[in-house]
């Protein structure tokens, strides 16, 4: 449980920091908006793929045992 909590805390901190800093690196307003949209989309895709692969792995392990 401690390992899962540490992964959640570190990934949550890292993900939020990347979202916050991605838009600040740009100078124009349009570029900041695009950077925010792209970084949040990439984060959501990563979370979805990670959840789906975790579900697939757990189903595979459960079926083999």
C-alpha positions as CSV (number, residue, x, y, z in Angstrom):
1,X,0.0,0.0,0.0
2,X,2.9,2.3,0.7
3,X,4.3,1.8,-2.7
4,X,1.0,2.6,-4.4
5,X,0.7,5.7,-2.3
6,X,4.2,6.9,-3.2
7,X,3.5,6.2,-6.9
8,X,0.3,8.2,-6.7
9,X,1.8,11.1,-4.9
10,X,4.9,11.3,-7.2
11,X,2.9,10.9,-10.4
12,X,0.3,13.3,-9.3
13,X,2.9,15.9,-8.3
14,X,4.8,15.4,-11.5
15,X,1.7,15.5,-13.7
16,X,0.4,18.6,-12.2
17,X,3.7,20.3,-12.3
18,X,4.1,19.5,-16.0
19,X,0.6,20.9,-16.7
20,X,1.4,24.1,-14.9
21,X,4.8,24.7,-16.4
22,X,4.0,23.7,-20.0
23,X,1.9,26.8,-20.6
24,X,4.3,29.1,-18.8
25,X,7.1,28.4,-21.2
26,X,5.3,30.0,-24.1
27,X,5.1,33.8,-24.6
28,X,2.0,34.4,-26.7
29,X,-1.5,33.8,-25.4
30,X,-2.4,31.5,-28.3
31,X,0.6,29.4,-27.8
32,X,-0.1,29.1,-24.1
33,X,-3.6,27.9,-24.8
34,X,-2.4,25.3,-27.2
35,X,0.3,24.1,-24.8
36,X,-2.3,23.7,-22.1
37,X,-4.7,21.8,-24.3
38,X,-2.1,19.5,-25.7
39,X,-0.5,18.8,-22.3
40,X,-3.8,18.1,-20.6
41,X,-4.8,15.9,-23.5
42,X,-1.6,14.0,-23.3
43,X,-2.0,13.5,-19.6
44,X,-5.6,12.2,-20.0
45,X,-4.5,9.8,-22.8
46,X,-1.6,8.5,-20.6
47,X,-3.9,8.0,-17.6
48,X,-6.5,6.1,-19.8
49,X,-3.9,3.9,-21.5
50,X,-2.3,3.1,-18.1
51,X,-5.7,2.2,-16.6
52,X,-6.7,0.1,-19.5
53,X,-3.4,-1.8,-19.6
54,X,-3.6,-2.3,-15.8
55,X,-7.1,-3.8,-16.2
56,X,-5.9,-6.0,-19.1
57,X,-2.9,-7.3,-17.0
58,X,-5.1,-8.0,-14.0
59,X,-7.6,-9.9,-16.2
60,X,-4.8,-11.9,-17.8
61,X,-3.3,-12.8,-14.4
62,X,-6.6,-13.7,-13.0
63,X,-7.5,-15.9,-16.0
64,X,-4.1,-17.8,-15.8
65,X,-4.4,-18.6,-12.1
